[in-house]
Amino acid sequence: MTTSFAVPQRHTTRRAPAAATRKARVAVRPQDLVDLLARRPDLVGVYKPADVAVEAIRWSV
């Protein structure tokens, strides 16, 4: 006896965001990280790469 299962099909209807949208997201995310760590000092030191990123952003502004 052979049992076959249907293979789930992926829907590939997502569209890639426009270049302007991507650029806006990139600019917002680092600022959100800086804002988050400013609002929540208890998170500082939890994830070292985030701490390094925040310091780099602060020094570059």
C-alpha positions in Angstrom: 0.0 0.0 0.0 1.4 3.4 -1.0 0.4 6.7 0.6 1.1 9.9 -1.0 0.8 13.4 0.5 0.1 16.5 -1.4 3.0 18.9 -1.4 2.1 22.3 0.0 2.5 25.0 -2.6 4.1 28.3 -1.9 2.4 31.5 -2.9 4.9 33.8 -4.5 2.7 36.8 -4.9 4.7 39.1 -2.6 6.2 42.0 -4.4 9.6 43.4 -3.6 9.3 46.9 -2.0 10.3 49.8 -4.1 13.8 51.2 -3.7 12.5 54.3 -1.8 10.5 52.2 0.6 13.6 50.0 1.3 15.8 53.1 1.8 13.2 54.5 4.3 13.1 51.3 6.3 16.9 51.2 6.5 17.0 54.7 7.8 14.3 54.1 10.4 15.5 50.8 11.9 18.8 52.1 13.4 17.0 55.1 14.8 14.4 52.8 16.4 17.2 50.8 18.0 18.7 53.9 19.5 15.3 55.0 20.7 14.5 51.6 22.2 17.8 51.5 24.2 17.3 55.1 25.3 13.8 54.3 26.6 14.7 50.9 28.1 18.1 51.1 29.7 17.6 47.7 31.2 18.1 46.2 27.7 21.7 47.6 27.5 24.1 44.7 27.7 21.6 42.0 26.8 22.7 41.7 23.1 26.3 43.0 22.5 25.9 43.6 18.7 22.9 45.9 19.4 25.1 47.8 21.9 27.9 48.2 19.4 25.4 49.3 16.7 23.9 52.0 19.0 27.3 53.3 20.0 28.3 53.5 16.3 25.1 55.3 15.4 25.6 57.8 18.3 29.1 58.5 17.3 28.3 59.0 13.6 25.5 61.5 14.2 
